[in-house]
Amino acid sequence: MGYQSKVQVIERAKGQRQFYLICPAPLAQALEIEKGETIEWIVEDKATLTVKRVDLGPRHRGGAHGSR
C-alpha cells in the first residue's frame, strides 16, 4: 500500500523557495519515526527518491523487529 502526499513550497525573501515533503502519520507510525530524527534523502533517479535513517537510536536497533 502506498501513501500519497503533496509537495508544499514556501516562498522566502529574495526569491528563495523551500520545499516540504510531508510524511503521512500512518507511515510515520509504522516506521516508528520520532521527532528530531535525522534522515537522508537519496536520489536514485528522477522518479525514485529513497529515504534512509542516518542514526538509528536504541529503539530501532536489533533487526527487523527492534529491541524494546
Summary of the structure (lengths in Angstrom):
residues: 68
radius of gyration: 15.0
end to end distance: 26.7
largest distance: 47.7
contacts: 98
relative contact order: 0.14
helix: 13%
strand: 34%
